[in-house]
């Protein structure tokens, strides 16, 4: 694993193997409210082994770049969506899986108006808002059972701002 | 019905008969991420007759006060949550039901960091952001069937800023 990774802009294509970008991109699927509002319909692959979807609020401390990432986690029983409640960017660290451990991490920075939905079981860093309120609505699985796996790196990798 | 109603601040108590306020209020239910993040757990009463929860993005034009409200709507088959993706306020018009029509409307103005979840079947106005991006994540029922009832007033009522 590289010890330093550079941030990338969050795009649906680049993020496709990790999750969904939740944003008003392209043409709306439907115009509602007498044309005053566009509905971009059903943009997250919600996927729960059991239990049900719920909405929670996360209030997180913010971080700054460079950021040393000490661990990643994943939720084997369900997808997890993060919807920022301010227009401030947040850092989205994700990784592929290799034999049960995170591999080849990447770090995306959101633009205003972007949320994400992590697909079930995808390795990700903890919530790392880059400023603002640090406030998110989270849509994830509400249910019993062990839905958290963590992996701590021997040495944290460093996320630095791309040039 | 009054022809003019005054805005109210959105509080959980005042809104309880209409829905849930989604905000980081009180003590978090759980501290996560080594104490860096508070989780306010499962704060919305999601309630779907059938189908399933989904996340859509709404991009709406903004409005200004005073606002003339021409119609209200309700969704008999499911709850509907509105999570603002900016820290700008939005207007939440709701009403009780009397014999199948909206009665005694009220108009709440959100504070930064507040979203709402309308309970299933509650009469409400269309999305009326008071500024900013006009961008919301909406968690509602994804499914077939007639899930929209509308009621048009003979004369719109006017929502004015409280003194």
Interface residues (C-beta under 8 A of the other chain):
Chain A: X22 X23 X24 X28 X32 X33 X34 X36 X37 X38 X39 X40 X41 X42 X43 X44 X46 X52 X53 X54 X55 X56 X57 X58 X59 X60 X61 X81 X83 X84 X85 X86 X87 X112 X113 X115 X117 X126 X127 X132 X133 X135 X137 X138 X139 X142
Chain B: X22 X23 X24 X28 X32 X33 X34 X36 X37 X38 X39 X40 X41 X42 X43 X44 X46 X52 X53 X54 X55 X56 X57 X58 X59 X60 X61 X81 X83 X84 X85 X86 X87 X112 X113 X115 X117 X126 X127 X132 X133 X135 X137 X138 X139 X142
